[in-house]
């Protein structure tokens, strides 16, 4: 989904639920989303980042798979998710770390 559209969906949700502050979980997932949000909505005030080793993430997802009923908690799909994270989302963390 293009960053502009993703941010617009987020704006719509923010408008629907007015508040002074928001905690937006799992966003932005890519640099273009972060840049579009900062340009269109507001400057980010804080970022929470939980630095968890990949092997722990995999183990937790595999454990969750035992009871969640999620079909996407397989080792193969988890590996793809981690690859996507490292290629697209980790640069966002690095961008905000510099700020």
Buried (B, 14 or more C-beta within 10 A) or exposed (E): EEBEEBBBEBEEEBEEEEEEEBEEEEEBBBBBBBBBBBEEBEEBEEEEEEEEEEEEBBEEBEEEBEEEEEEEBEEEBBEEBBEEBEEBBEEBEEBBEEE
